[in-house]
Amino acid sequence: MRDVAQAAGVSVATVSHVVNNKPGARIGADARQRVRDAVERLGYRPNALATTLSRGSSRFIGLVSDAIASTPFAGQIIHGAQDEAWKRGYVLLVADTDGNRAAEDDAIAIMLEYQVQGVLYSSWFHHEVQVPAALEQTTTVLVDCYSSGSGLPSVVPDERQGGMAATRRLLEAGHRRVAFINTTTESPAQEGRLAGYREALVSAGIGFDESLVFPAAPDQGGGYDAAGQIVDSGATAVFCHNDRVAMGLYDGLREAGLSIPGDIAVMGFDNQDVISAHLRPPLSTVALPHYDLGAAAVRVLLGVTDMAEARPLLVSCPVIERESV
Amino acid sequence: MRDVAQAAGVSVATVSHVVNNKPGARIGADARQRVRDAVERLGYRPNALATTLSRGSSRFIGLVSDAIASTPFAGQIIHGAQDEAWKRGYVLLVADTDGNRAAEDDAIAIMLEYQVQGVLYSSWFHHEVQVPAALEQTTTVLVDCYSSGSGLPSVVPDERQGGMAATRRLLEAGHRRVAFINTTTESPAQEGRLAGYREALVSAGIGFDESLVFPAAPDQGGGYDAAGQIVDSGATAVFCHNDRVAMGLYDGLREAGLSIPGDIAVMGFDNQDVISAHLRPPLSTVALPHYDLGAAAVRVLLGVTDMAEARPLLVSCPVIERESV
């Protein structure tokens, strides 16, 4: 900054005023231009840390994630949060905790030291979490998770709407006997996707038949093992709790000599790209809106989106058309 | 800090000296203890930004990644880098650029403003990159990529050793006619894995037979399409360029009525967990050491690992045993 001042023939204070756009400083247009030229010529870069200190508030937002290293889902939350943060002049401090409480405490302590505006506490799958006590010291938004009674704002996928969209897609293709392989794990996804499935059937005048709902482990093995029951049920279409279940079901149906979608249509959920886009045939599914969850959470944190109600912000899950329906 | 000083009955300067462990300050053990007690009682948190400024160097390391949102591979690099950085008192500033040059320039500008110690420029797959000019302004380490002639240190997977390990695993299982489905994309992986495959065969006294190398697109479609040639070749084992190729090959071999590993053994590469751990049977493969790449790159950046030689640092790729061999 001293070099810039010397080159422009002004004081260091003048440089600081021009560079930081401080209001109220009376600086002539000529001096202002000389400072800008010198900044350009010398490649001067204002020190963001010093600016933060003089402002008294930082431009950091913390993002704590439990699974950056194990799923691209977490990465999409980060990407959405980063784009929204950058757009609004903020930078993300990202920490992967691998679900480990000690790593989580370390991460939050670091973020507080760097005076973050707040912390996005995110999970790679929608479930209830115990929020670390240290987060009481800052503004916190929960992403793809929630904490009953904590009063913390929460941004989550609309599981019910997603289940409804998946089922409607099968109904639109002409199916009337639609099975649902649901997870055995209690979760908002289990409950919400089932509610959506039921609602789509009822509002189409078909009605809900509990004997067409098959509980299964939410992975390839669960889908594979459910194939026999699906065949026996006489269903012509199956909505799977997730893409991994659909991948296993594909193997099971193939062994039973059935073709997809000719003999039986299959819908997934999650849009786990490396699976869904590359099965034979490619899997039609419903996307979890991770990018949008991250972006929406930044808007809530910064007060751009108003969360006056004590209810989670639901983000819509779109249908992804491929070739299995 | 003023509250701490008042509670401890000392000056603000004394608090600062004690908290920042400044050498040369003559402070009695008693006053020192009173400050520590007050810090504890009041939950005082030293301001990391102010400490950084007074030190004149930051504790940030930048990490630029092209694909956090599309593959957990990038996440594993971040996780390894973060653990190593934290261990050494540094914090990562992570940016996902989605391979977009403008986002990359933004990310690097932000990192320079925050006076990072240096930048890890990482890719989710091993290839040659054009390093952004802005990185000339800071210490840079390339992770899972390289730039010929740039003189920049580079930390990459040992593709040759990985190809050799995969092939040796098949030879150890008694196979003598081992095919290799290699990618059609020119890359260090294409060249290195082939060299390792060849070396393992030659050193086992079997010799290299070019007619057993099948070029294919490096995805499920490529593996599926190669199945016929594999069957015709009379190979009893196949080393696949990656797990996605193996996934497609599984479908093709199944359609040809062959069982894995009974009729034909299959090795993958990458250890893309969501695929390899969940195929039927689970796929034996070679892991890309993303976590280790991230950790090693931090050590290179901080000068803990010496990179005097103008050669990339090769990180070993371990065999992951499952049930397809």
Interface residues (C-beta under 8 A of the other chain):
Chain A: R45 P46 N47 A48 L49 A50 T52 L53 S58 A67 I68 A69 S70 T71 P72 A74 G75 Q76 I78 H79 Q82 W86 V91 L92 L93 V94 A95 D96 D98 D106 I110 L112 E113 Y114 Q115 D219 Q220 G221 Y224 R244 M247 G248 D251 R254 Q272 D273 V274 I275 H278 L279 R280 H290 Y291
Chain B: R45 P46 N47 A48 L49 A50 T52 L53 S58 A67 I68 A69 S70 T71 P72 A74 G75 Q76 I78 H79 Q82 W86 V91 L92 L93 V94 A95 D96 D98 D106 I110 L112 E113 Y114 Q115 D219 Q220 G221 Y224 R244 M247 G248 D251 R254 Q272 D273 V274 I275 H278 L279 R280 Y291
